[in-house]
Amino acid sequence: MKYRTKLIIVIIIIFLLSFGFTSILTTKRVNFIIEQSTDTNISNVAKSVANDKTIQTWLSKRDDRIADYIETLHYKIEDIEYVVVIDMDSIRYSHPNEDKIGLKFQGGDEYKVLNGESYISYGYGTLGYSKRAFEPIYYNGLQVGAVSVGNLVNTVSNYQNQQLVLFLSIFTIGLGISSVGFWFLSRNIRSSLMGFTPEEITSHYLENEMVLNELNDGILVIKRNLKIAYYNKKAEELLDLNNSIGMNIDVILPKHNLSRVLEEGKEINNRVETLINNQSVITSRFPLYRDDNKIVGAIIIFKSQHEIHELLDEISGYREVSKSLRAQKHEFKNQLHVILGLIKLKEYKLAEEYISNNELQLNSITDKFDKILKDEKISALLVGKVIESSEYNTDIILSKDSYLTEMHLPISSDDLIIVLGNLIENAFDAINSSNKTENRIDLAIIEDELNVKVSIKDTGDGICDSVIDNMFEAGVTTKDPDRGIGLSLVNHVVNKYNGIKSVQTNEKGTRIEIILKKVKENEEGFNS
């Protein structure tokens, strides 16, 4: 069933129920008022006739002129069917039907009035079933007869039915007008709801709310008056919001700079900001437009800078492992070419010796690293870097005092891969750009109870003074402008573990030392 039809049916049912209840009460009230009015009217007329001096005198003398006199009075009286005057023998002296004058009163309910009582009763007369008021008539203190004033019950019922028909007619017209109004109202409501039913709107709202709350980005919707209109769960976490709908954005982002967005429709992307809770975030601002292209507000998207760095760290770690694997693949491909050439030359003995020597060399490197470095990821990275070093005609020498456990918590293997991979890569670049004959990288990885220390020394030409002060910042590089992210990731890892970094450089080469702390400062003091 369509929403519009359902709405009209519901409204009509409500209308019918309310009208039915109202009509029952109203009908009862109207009938009661009609009954009361009829009783009052016939009683007043009966008393008026009984107190008429002419009627009293003529009835005492049994004067036949009473009929004409009553007929004259009847013309002046409204809403009365008949006025019948009788003497003490119940003989009529007036009646709407002249043939009934002189005959005995019918109904059998006149005896009490002949004994001086006033009352209203129902009875059957010559005109039919009627409601009538009885009043005794006195002359000089002596009762000389009575008067009966009445209305036929059918007449009263017909009047009541007329009122009911009128009421029903008004209701029918009202129902028709209301139905048309309800139809247009439902169309207007449907149009204002963009063609959706309330159930569809509820469903869409819940779905959208669920999707928005699952996002890793914080979303904040701002009205033109700078009041907060909506925020998702991530924004609630990042901004420490609590029942903040309607709050001014100045409280959360004092330097929101939304005027350009709201007034000019400009977008502001990837802006680093520090929130009131000292948390660093990356924000983007976009204007919100209405259908008529009018700006009605703005949306601010928050990304946690910490989460972005973690993602970059993870990507960088995978990149270093991938580069090592590519180096191994390249070296292995070269070795296969040598073996293939020896086989084609039928130098089988040389091929066998070549395979054995390479196997021994690779096993020697692997065994050496495995004994010193228990972390398989780090060991695999260094094996790849040793193989890659042959491309640069460089030797990587791991110090004898190096040692690394399998877990080294809380420092993760991925973070160590970022540090080692980027520092070794920078050492390769430094050696590759140098014209020295001795190409060597000295590497030390030393773990103790408190720290993991990484030291790398290359034999390049050193780092120029213009770069050394900010070499760990993003984008700073002496190489391709698209590079320069590696050392900034190293710096992020150092900050993550409250570490220390130091750089020593001259024309003979560069030594970079990184210390990552396994415990927080207060825990370090306790352990010491």
Secondary structure as GFF3:
##gff-version 3
##sequence-region A 1 528
A	DSSP	alpha_helix	3	50	.	.	.	ID=ss1
A	DSSP	alpha_helix	53	60	.	.	.	ID=ss2
A	DSSP	alpha_helix	66	76	.	.	.	ID=ss3
A	DSSP	beta_strand	82	87	.	.	.	ID=ss4
A	DSSP	three_ten_helix	98	100	.	.	.	ID=ss5
A	DSSP	three_ten_helix	113	115	.	.	.	ID=ss6
A	DSSP	beta_strand	119	124	.	.	.	ID=ss7
A	DSSP	beta_strand	129	139	.	.	.	ID=ss8
A	DSSP	beta_strand	142	152	.	.	.	ID=ss9
A	DSSP	alpha_helix	153	192	.	.	.	ID=ss10
A	DSSP	alpha_helix	198	214	.	.	.	ID=ss11
A	DSSP	beta_strand	218	223	.	.	.	ID=ss12
A	DSSP	beta_strand	228	231	.	.	.	ID=ss13
A	DSSP	alpha_helix	233	239	.	.	.	ID=ss14
A	DSSP	three_ten_helix	249	251	.	.	.	ID=ss15
A	DSSP	alpha_helix	259	264	.	.	.	ID=ss16
A	DSSP	beta_strand	268	274	.	.	.	ID=ss17
A	DSSP	beta_strand	280	289	.	.	.	ID=ss18
A	DSSP	beta_strand	295	304	.	.	.	ID=ss19
A	DSSP	alpha_helix	305	344	.	.	.	ID=ss20
A	DSSP	alpha_helix	348	372	.	.	.	ID=ss21
A	DSSP	alpha_helix	376	389	.	.	.	ID=ss22
A	DSSP	three_ten_helix	390	392	.	.	.	ID=ss23
A	DSSP	beta_strand	395	398	.	.	.	ID=ss24
A	DSSP	alpha_helix	413	432	.	.	.	ID=ss25
A	DSSP	beta_strand	440	447	.	.	.	ID=ss26
A	DSSP	beta_strand	451	458	.	.	.	ID=ss27
A	DSSP	alpha_helix	465	468	.	.	.	ID=ss28
A	DSSP	alpha_helix	486	496	.	.	.	ID=ss29
A	DSSP	beta_strand	500	506	.	.	.	ID=ss30
A	DSSP	beta_strand	509	517	.	.	.	ID=ss31
A	DSSP	alpha_helix	521	527	.	.	.	ID=ss32
###
